[in-house]
Amino acid sequence: MNNNATDNSTTLQTLADAALRPLGFEVLDVQVQNPGRRPIVVIRMDRLDEQPVTMEDLTSASRAVGAEFDRVDPISGEYRLELESPGGKRPLTRARHFERMLGLKARVRGEGHAFTAPIKAVDGERVTFDVGGEDVILTVGTFQGHLAEFPDRHR
């Protein structure tokens, strides 16, 4: 595997998704922390049925990803694998993620934009944000979005 962190994360995300999707989970984000030293691979995951992620889910997911990483050996040397639920830093990567969080604030970067604003509407792959009373419409996949406020209940 090459040393490009983006390529590594993409490869790790593909491997993790292949291990987790059959178990009913989706990979939201993969980050490699401490590159060059003993790396930590952090995988943020969610359930496909949109129910809350449990400790049992994290345990079974960790075993499945660990076995796949052991089989493929995508990282040379020692590393630590951590799986976590989305929590307050939830990445919003699909239209359905934005639909689930309608009305809540999202942190948006990309397409020449950098703002934190409420999610106003979702129409297909287009997401409308209320930025200071003005509608800003962006297409899913062309920007990075993360939840900026924690919902009062599971969504």
Phi, psi and omega per residue, in radians:
M1 nan 2.445 -3.103
N2 -1.359 3.075 -3.049
N3 -1.590 0.015 -3.141
N4 -1.231 2.064 -3.044
A5 -1.067 -0.652 -3.140
T6 -1.143 -0.799 3.102
D7 -1.087 -0.724 3.120
N8 -1.067 -0.803 -3.139
S9 -1.101 -0.687 3.127
T10 -1.128 -0.776 3.107
T11 -1.108 -0.783 3.125
L12 -1.113 -0.680 3.125
Q13 -1.122 -0.721 3.127
T14 -1.095 -0.788 3.134
L15 -1.127 -0.795 -3.124
A16 -1.118 -0.730 -3.134
D17 -1.110 -0.695 3.125
A18 -1.105 -0.583 3.131
A19 -1.388 -0.581 -3.001
L20 -1.626 -0.588 -3.075
R21 -0.997 -0.762 3.121
P22 -1.099 -0.341 3.119
L23 -1.577 -0.010 3.120
G24 1.619 0.369 3.139
F25 -2.086 2.783 3.003
E26 -2.212 2.585 3.092
V27 -1.574 2.165 3.129
L28 -1.627 -0.593 -3.016
D29 -2.841 2.516 3.016
V30 -2.269 2.234 3.090
Q31 -2.206 2.451 3.032
V32 -1.895 1.982 3.137
Q33 -1.788 2.667 -3.111
N34 1.089 0.698 3.116
P35 -1.060 2.506 -3.135
G36 1.623 -0.438 3.037
R37 -1.884 -2.461 3.043
R38 -1.505 1.747 -3.027
P39 -1.160 2.662 3.022
I40 -2.028 2.117 3.098
V41 -1.706 1.984 -3.129
V42 -1.840 2.100 3.140
I43 -1.982 2.062 3.075
R44 -1.669 2.189 -3.023
M45 -2.286 2.855 3.091
D46 -2.482 2.886 3.075
R47 -1.518 2.439 3.106
L48 -1.150 -0.477 3.129
D49 -1.464 0.058 3.065
E50 1.143 0.314 3.027
Q51 -1.460 2.831 3.127
P52 -1.070 2.517 3.085
V53 -1.346 2.260 -3.119
T54 -1.772 2.953 3.055
M55 -1.087 -0.658 3.101
E56 -1.097 -0.680 3.081
D57 -1.054 -0.818 -3.124
L58 -1.104 -0.669 3.131
T59 -1.141 -0.868 -3.129
S60 -1.160 -0.638 3.116
A61 -1.157 -0.723 3.139
S62 -1.095 -0.737 3.110
R63 -1.104 -0.765 -3.101
A64 -1.145 -0.805 3.140
V65 -1.176 -0.735 3.117
G66 -1.013 -0.756 3.138
A67 -1.134 -0.717 3.133
E68 -1.170 -0.735 3.111
F69 -1.151 -0.660 3.079
D70 -1.105 -0.686 -3.111
R71 -1.184 -0.790 -3.051
V72 -1.548 -0.502 -3.125
D73 0.974 1.055 -3.062
P74 -1.357 -0.200 -3.113
I75 -2.197 2.175 3.122
S76 -1.357 2.501 3.138
G77 1.401 -2.959 -3.106
E78 -1.443 2.583 3.062
Y79 -2.684 2.855 3.080
R80 -1.964 2.394 3.141
L81 -1.880 2.219 3.102
E82 -2.246 2.272 3.041
L83 -1.969 2.440 -3.135
E84 -2.516 2.750 3.062
S85 -1.358 2.879 -3.027
P86 -1.080 -0.712 3.125
G87 1.002 -2.721 -3.068
G88 -1.255 -0.250 3.139
K89 -1.768 0.421 -3.045
R90 -0.857 2.113 3.001
P91 -1.252 2.433 3.098
L92 -1.934 1.851 -3.009
T93 -2.067 -0.310 -3.121
R94 -2.181 2.761 3.138
A95 -0.962 -0.689 -3.132
R96 -1.068 -0.593 3.097
H97 -1.093 -0.745 3.124
F98 -1.186 -0.687 3.107
E99 -1.036 -0.748 -3.134
R100 -1.085 -0.486 -3.026
M101 -1.914 0.332 3.114
L102 -0.830 2.365 3.113
G103 1.577 -0.369 3.121
L104 -1.532 2.789 3.131
K105 -1.416 2.462 3.062
A106 -2.155 2.550 3.026
R107 -1.636 2.133 -3.015
V108 -2.116 2.340 3.071
R109 -2.398 2.317 3.070
G110 2.210 2.936 -3.092
E111 0.924 0.631 -3.137
G112 1.311 0.198 -3.113
H113 -2.048 2.579 2.990
A114 -2.637 1.814 -3.097
F115 -2.724 2.885 2.965
T116 -2.150 2.133 -3.046
A117 -2.733 2.783 3.088
P118 -1.165 2.538 3.025
I119 -1.402 2.053 -3.034
K120 -1.637 -0.722 -3.073
A121 -2.796 2.764 3.053
V122 -2.331 2.215 3.125
D123 -2.300 1.770 -3.058
G124 1.128 -2.076 3.136
E125 -1.747 0.115 -3.112
R126 -1.779 2.253 -3.121
V127 -1.999 2.282 3.107
T128 -1.805 2.272 3.087
F129 -1.997 2.548 3.075
D130 -1.671 1.671 -3.091
V131 -1.778 1.709 3.136
G132 1.034 0.643 3.125
G133 1.529 -0.067 3.107
E134 -1.872 2.444 3.065
D135 -1.384 2.235 3.001
V136 -2.059 2.104 -3.085
I137 -1.927 2.155 -3.137
L138 -2.202 2.713 3.135
T139 -1.697 2.258 3.119
V140 -0.944 2.374 3.128
G141 1.699 -0.206 3.141
T142 -1.824 0.013 -3.137
F143 -2.603 2.888 3.056
Q144 -1.754 2.318 3.098
G145 -2.285 2.420 3.073
H146 -2.364 2.537 3.082
L147 -1.116 2.338 -3.091
A148 -1.893 -0.095 3.057
E149 -2.520 2.557 -3.071
F150 -1.513 2.275 3.131
P151 -1.167 2.702 -3.133
D152 -1.324 -0.186 3.103
R153 -2.631 2.892 3.129
H154 -1.162 2.403 3.107
R155 -2.167 nan nan
